[in-house]
Amino acid sequence: MAGPEQVSMHIYGNVVDQGCDVATKSALQNIHIGDFNISDFQAANTVSTAADLNIDITGCAAGITGADVLFSGEAEPLRRHCLN
């Protein structure tokens, strides 16, 4: 009979708070940022004025006071930091 063998195990995980849900009316939005003349964008990295973006969240655990938002999509070929 063979003797006991030593086995190493690495167990890991995360404990996270319950998240929130995005309200249905906030899931798909069209945001009008205004109308601009092409002359407003003569230099690289020129930006427009900010536009409001409201996202209603529901079902949050007690004590949640904020949220992080991640935007994803296909990047523009020449400006990888911008999404199409």
Secondary structure by P-SEA (a helix, b strand, c coil): cccbbbbbbbbbbbbbcccccccccccbbbbbcccccccccccccccccbbbbbbbbcccccccccbbbbbbcccccccccccc
